[in-house]
Amino acid sequence: MSGQAGRASRLDRAIRWGTALLLGGALCFAGWLLAERLSQPHTLTGAGLIEERRDLGGPFRLTDQQGRERTQADFAGRVVLLYFGYSFCPDLCPLALQTMAEARDRLAEPGRVQPLFVTLDPGRDTPERLAGYMAAFGPDFVGLTGARREIDRLTRRFGVVYRLRTEVDPAFYPVDHSSRLYVMDGNWNAVAVLADKATVEQVADALRRALAEAARG
Protein backbone atom coordinates (compact mmCIF):
# COMPACT_ATOMS: atom_id res chain seq x y z
CA MET A 1 0.00 0.00 0.00
CA SER A 2 1.42 3.44 -0.93
CA GLY A 3 2.04 6.05 1.75
CA GLN A 4 -0.78 8.21 0.43
CA ALA A 5 -3.18 5.28 0.31
CA GLY A 6 -2.15 4.25 3.81
CA ARG A 7 -2.85 7.72 5.20
CA ALA A 8 -6.22 7.81 3.45
CA SER A 9 -7.10 4.38 4.81
CA ARG A 10 -6.06 5.37 8.34
CA LEU A 11 -8.18 8.50 8.25
CA ASP A 12 -11.12 6.62 6.73
CA ARG A 13 -11.04 4.03 9.51
CA ALA A 14 -10.97 6.71 12.17
CA ILE A 15 -13.84 8.64 10.63
CA ARG A 16 -15.94 5.48 10.47
CA TRP A 17 -15.25 4.97 14.18
CA GLY A 18 -16.62 8.40 14.93
CA THR A 19 -19.61 8.43 12.61
CA ALA A 20 -20.89 4.89 13.05
CA LEU A 21 -22.26 5.60 16.53
CA LEU A 22 -22.61 9.38 16.73
CA LEU A 23 -25.37 11.35 15.05
CA GLY A 24 -25.45 15.12 14.90
CA GLY A 25 -21.94 15.93 13.73
CA ALA A 26 -23.09 19.35 12.62
CA LEU A 27 -24.14 20.12 16.18
CA CYS A 28 -20.72 19.09 17.41
CA PHE A 29 -19.00 21.42 14.96
CA ALA A 30 -21.29 24.34 15.74
CA GLY A 31 -20.83 23.76 19.45
CA TRP A 32 -17.07 23.63 19.02
CA LEU A 33 -17.13 27.03 17.35
CA LEU A 34 -19.02 28.37 20.36
CA ALA A 35 -16.50 26.80 22.73
CA GLU A 36 -13.66 28.33 20.73
CA ARG A 37 -15.17 31.78 21.10
CA LEU A 38 -15.71 31.24 24.83
CA SER A 39 -12.11 30.17 25.30
CA GLN A 40 -10.80 33.40 23.67
CA PRO A 41 -7.77 31.84 21.98
CA HIS A 42 -4.58 33.76 21.35
CA THR A 43 -3.96 35.15 17.89
CA LEU A 44 -2.62 32.59 15.45
CA THR A 45 0.70 33.42 13.82
CA GLY A 46 1.74 32.55 10.31
CA ALA A 47 3.63 29.51 11.59
CA GLY A 48 0.51 28.02 13.16
CA LEU A 49 1.89 28.64 16.65
CA ILE A 50 -0.56 30.11 19.11
CA GLU A 51 2.06 30.78 21.72
CA GLU A 52 4.99 29.29 23.50
CA ARG A 53 3.95 28.16 26.96
CA ARG A 54 5.85 27.02 30.02
CA ASP A 55 3.01 27.17 32.52
CA LEU A 56 0.79 24.35 31.25
CA GLY A 57 0.83 20.74 32.33
CA GLY A 58 0.87 19.09 35.72
CA PRO A 59 0.65 15.59 37.15
CA PHE A 60 -2.03 13.08 36.23
CA ARG A 61 -3.01 9.49 36.90
CA LEU A 62 -5.06 7.90 34.10
CA THR A 63 -5.53 4.55 32.35
CA ASP A 64 -4.30 3.70 28.86
CA GLN A 65 -5.97 1.57 26.20
CA GLN A 66 -4.31 -1.56 27.60
CA GLY A 67 -5.79 -0.97 31.04
CA ARG A 68 -2.47 0.12 32.55
CA GLU A 69 -2.18 3.04 34.94
CA ARG A 70 -0.18 5.90 33.45
CA THR A 71 1.26 9.09 34.92
CA GLN A 72 3.32 11.91 33.46
CA ALA A 73 6.41 10.11 34.76
CA ASP A 74 5.92 7.42 32.11
CA PHE A 75 6.79 9.98 29.45
CA ALA A 76 9.79 11.56 31.16
CA GLY A 77 12.62 12.33 28.79
CA ARG A 78 10.44 12.20 25.67
CA VAL A 79 8.80 14.91 23.63
CA VAL A 80 5.04 14.36 23.69
CA LEU A 81 2.48 15.56 21.15
CA LEU A 82 -0.81 15.79 23.05
CA TYR A 83 -4.44 16.22 22.00
CA PHE A 84 -7.70 16.27 23.99
CA GLY A 85 -10.81 14.92 22.26
CA TYR A 86 -13.15 11.94 22.13
CA SER A 87 -13.45 8.89 19.93
CA PHE A 88 -17.02 9.55 18.78
CA CYS A 89 -15.96 12.92 17.32
CA PRO A 90 -16.87 12.94 13.61
CA ASP A 91 -14.44 15.57 12.32
CA LEU A 92 -12.02 17.60 14.44
CA CYS A 93 -10.47 14.76 16.41
CA PRO A 94 -9.68 12.32 13.60
CA LEU A 95 -8.26 15.14 11.49
CA ALA A 96 -6.06 16.38 14.36
CA LEU A 97 -4.85 12.87 15.14
CA GLN A 98 -4.12 12.26 11.48
CA THR A 99 -2.05 15.45 11.44
CA MET A 100 -0.17 14.20 14.51
CA ALA A 101 0.58 10.89 12.83
CA GLU A 102 1.79 12.46 9.60
CA ALA A 103 3.89 15.11 11.37
CA ARG A 104 5.62 12.44 13.43
CA ASP A 105 6.28 10.38 10.31
CA ARG A 106 8.19 13.31 8.81
CA LEU A 107 10.76 13.33 11.59
CA ALA A 108 14.18 11.75 11.18
CA GLU A 109 13.57 9.80 14.40
CA PRO A 110 9.80 9.44 14.88
CA GLY A 111 10.30 7.24 17.93
CA ARG A 112 11.56 10.20 19.93
CA VAL A 113 8.05 11.69 19.95
CA GLN A 114 5.17 10.10 21.84
CA PRO A 115 1.67 10.83 20.44
CA LEU A 116 -0.82 11.05 23.31
CA PHE A 117 -4.63 11.35 23.29
CA VAL A 118 -6.68 12.20 26.39
CA THR A 119 -10.41 11.61 26.15
CA LEU A 120 -12.92 14.20 27.28
CA ASP A 121 -15.61 11.51 27.30
CA PRO A 122 -14.53 8.80 29.76
CA GLY A 123 -18.08 7.52 30.15
CA ARG A 124 -18.00 6.11 26.62
CA ASP A 125 -14.27 6.01 25.89
CA THR A 126 -13.34 2.86 27.77
CA PRO A 127 -9.86 1.36 27.41
CA GLU A 128 -11.32 -1.21 25.01
CA ARG A 129 -12.81 1.42 22.77
CA LEU A 130 -9.67 3.54 22.84
CA ALA A 131 -7.62 0.50 21.83
CA GLY A 132 -9.50 0.30 18.54
CA TYR A 133 -9.49 4.05 18.01
CA MET A 134 -5.79 4.50 18.65
CA ALA A 135 -4.94 1.60 16.33
CA ALA A 136 -6.44 3.59 13.46
CA PHE A 137 -3.60 6.11 13.73
CA GLY A 138 -0.62 3.96 14.60
CA PRO A 139 0.72 1.38 17.05
CA ASP A 140 2.59 3.98 19.09
CA PHE A 141 -0.42 6.14 19.92
CA VAL A 142 -1.38 6.10 23.59
CA GLY A 143 -4.97 6.87 24.57
CA LEU A 144 -5.86 7.81 28.13
CA THR A 145 -9.14 7.64 30.01
CA GLY A 146 -10.05 7.60 33.68
CA ALA A 147 -12.08 9.28 36.39
CA ARG A 148 -13.93 12.42 35.37
CA ARG A 149 -12.42 14.41 38.24
CA GLU A 150 -8.90 13.50 37.11
CA ILE A 151 -9.62 14.47 33.52
CA ASP A 152 -11.20 17.74 34.64
CA ARG A 153 -8.14 18.51 36.75
CA LEU A 154 -5.93 17.98 33.71
CA THR A 155 -8.11 20.00 31.33
CA ARG A 156 -8.03 22.96 33.72
CA ARG A 157 -4.24 22.80 33.74
CA PHE A 158 -4.19 22.92 29.94
CA GLY A 159 -6.97 25.48 29.51
CA VAL A 160 -9.16 23.01 27.62
CA VAL A 161 -12.81 24.04 27.28
CA TYR A 162 -15.41 21.31 26.77
CA ARG A 163 -19.03 20.41 27.42
CA LEU A 164 -20.95 17.15 27.06
CA ARG A 165 -24.14 17.80 25.05
CA THR A 166 -26.20 15.10 26.73
CA GLU A 167 -29.38 17.09 26.13
CA VAL A 168 -29.04 16.25 22.42
CA ASP A 169 -29.13 12.51 23.13
CA PRO A 170 -28.28 10.81 26.44
CA ALA A 171 -26.40 8.02 24.65
CA PHE A 172 -25.19 9.49 21.34
CA TYR A 173 -24.29 12.99 22.46
CA PRO A 174 -21.65 15.25 20.90
CA VAL A 175 -18.98 16.97 22.95
CA ASP A 176 -18.19 20.63 22.34
CA HIS A 177 -14.47 21.17 22.87
CA SER A 178 -11.59 23.45 22.10
CA SER A 179 -9.03 21.91 19.79
CA ARG A 180 -5.30 22.40 20.31
CA LEU A 181 -2.11 20.41 19.83
CA TYR A 182 0.32 20.62 22.75
CA VAL A 183 4.05 19.96 22.41
CA MET A 184 5.45 18.82 25.77
CA ASP A 185 9.11 18.53 26.64
CA GLY A 186 10.76 15.71 28.56
CA ASN A 187 9.89 17.38 31.87
CA TRP A 188 6.18 17.49 31.00
CA ASN A 189 6.17 21.23 30.37
CA ALA A 190 4.37 22.69 27.36
CA VAL A 191 6.82 24.31 24.96
CA ALA A 192 4.30 25.10 22.20
CA VAL A 193 0.55 25.17 21.61
CA LEU A 194 -0.69 24.88 18.05
CA ALA A 195 -4.07 25.37 16.46
CA ASP A 196 -5.61 22.21 15.08
CA LYS A 197 -5.62 23.94 11.69
CA ALA A 198 -1.81 23.98 11.66
CA THR A 199 -0.40 22.06 8.71
CA VAL A 200 1.47 18.79 9.00
CA GLU A 201 4.76 20.54 8.28
CA GLN A 202 4.09 23.25 10.85
CA VAL A 203 3.48 20.61 13.51
CA ALA A 204 6.58 18.71 12.40
CA ASP A 205 8.64 21.92 12.67
CA ALA A 206 7.40 22.49 16.22
CA LEU A 207 8.43 18.94 17.10
CA ARG A 208 11.86 19.40 15.53
CA ARG A 209 12.40 22.54 17.61
CA ALA A 210 11.38 20.70 20.78
CA LEU A 211 13.69 17.80 19.97
CA ALA A 212 16.58 20.16 19.21
CA GLU A 213 16.02 21.96 22.51
CA ALA A 214 15.94 18.64 24.35
CA ALA A 215 19.22 17.61 22.71
CA ARG A 216 20.87 20.81 23.91
CA GLY A 217 19.79 19.97 27.44
N, C-alpha and C positions, 0 to 999 in steps of 0.2 A: 504494500500500500504506500503511495507517495506521501510526502510530508503534508502537502496541502489536503489530500484526501483524508489523512489521519486526523488533522485538526478539524476538518468539517465533520467527520464521524464522531469525534469526541464531543464537539459542541452539540451535534444533533442528539446524541444520547442524553446529554445533560438537560437539554430543553424538553425532551420527552419525559424525563423524570419530573420536571416542574409542572408540565401542563397536563399530564395524565390524571392527576388528582386534584388540581386546583383550578377552579373556575373564577372568572372575574379578574383576569390579568390587567385589564384596563383600569380597574379600580385600584389595583396595587400601584400601577404607574402614576396615576393621578395623586394617590395618597403620598407616594414618595416625593413628588414635586412639592406638595404641601410641607412635608417634613423637612425638605431641603431649605425651603424658605424660613421655616421656624428655627432651623439650626444656624442661620445666618453665616454661611461659609465664607472663608477668606477669599479674596480675589484670586482667580486662577492666572498664573503667569503663562507665558508662551511655551515654557518647557513642561507644562502640565503639573508643576509643583504648586501645591497650595501654600505650604510653608514648611520650613524646617522646624522641628519640634524636639525638645529635650525633656519636656515635662509631662509626657503621656506614658502610659504603661502602668505597671504595678503587678503585684503577685496575684496568682489565681490558682485554683484547684478544680480541674474539670476532668471529664472522661472522654477518651478518644474513641474512634470507631471500632476499635478492637476490645473495648471495655476496660482499658487500662487507665488508671489515674495519671493525670499529667499536671505538671506545674511549669511555671516559667523556667525553673532550673533545668528542665529537660532540654531546653533549647539554648543553654548557655554556650557562648563561643561561636554561635552560628548567626548569620544574618537571616531574619525571618521576614517573609512577605505575608502580611495578615489582612484578612477581610472578614467583616461581619455580615451575615445574611441568613438565608434559610433555604432549605432544599426544595420547597414547593414554589419558590420564586420563579416566575415564568420568563423573566427577561434580564433584569439588572445583574442578578447573582451569577447565572451561567456565563454571561458575557464577561463579567469581571474576573471570574475564575479562569476562563479561557485565556484572557489577557495575561493573567499571572503565569499560566502554564507556558505560553508562547514566549513571554519575556525571559523566563528562567531558561528555556531551551536555547536562547540566544547567547547565553553566557559561556565563557570558555570552560568554566567549571560549575555546571549547574548544581552539583551536589553540595556546594557551599551555601546554598540558599534553601531554607525550609519554607515551603508554602503551607500556610495555616489558615483554617476556616473555623470561625466561631459562630455557632447558630444563635439566632435570636428567638428561635421557636423550639425550645427544648421539649415541649409537650408532644410534638410530633416528630421532631428530629432525634430519634433514638440512635444509639450506637449502630444498630443493625441498618437503619435507613441511611445513616451517614456513610457506612461502609460502601454501599452501592453508589451513592452520590459522589464520593471522593474518587472512586475508581474510574469514573467517567473522565476525570482530568489527569490522572496519573497515579502511579503506585506510591509516590512519595508524598502525596497530599495527606495532611493530617486534619481531621475534622473533630471539633470539640463540642460536647454538650454537657449538661449538668443541671444543678439546681438553679432555679430562676434567680434566687437572691445572689448567687455567685456570678451569674451572667450579668445581672443588673449592676453589680459592683464593678465589673470589668468595663461595661459600656460607659458608665459614668467616668471612669478614668481615661477613656479614649474619646469622650465627647460624642458618642454615638446616640442618635435620636431614633427611636422606633416606637411603634404602637401596633399591637395585635388588633385586627379589625374583626373581632368575633361577632359583632353585630351583623356583619354581612352574611356569615354562615358559621354556626358554632363548630363545624367540623372542617370545612374547606375554606377557611378564612385567609385573606391576604395579610401581609405584614408591611405596613409603611415603615421605611427605614432610610436613613442617610446612607450614602454609598461612597466609601473612601478606601484606598489602599494604603496600608501603613508599612513602612520599612523600619524594622527594628534591628538594632545592633546586637552584638553578642552579650551585652549586659541588660538586655530587655528594655532599652530606651529607644523611643521613636526618633529616628534621624530624618525622616521625610514623611509627608502625608500627601498623597496624590489623588486627584479626582478620578472617578471611575472612567471618565471619558479620555483619560490619558492614553496615548498610543502604546502599542507593545514596545516600541523602541524607547519611548520616554520612560517607561517603567524599567526596562532593562538598563538604561543609563543610570537611573536612581540606584539600582542594585549594584552596578559597577562602582559607583562612588562609595557606597556603603562598604563594599568589599575592600576597596582600596584603602579606605580609612581604617578598617579593621586590620589590614596588613601592616599599616604604619604603627599600629598599637596606640 
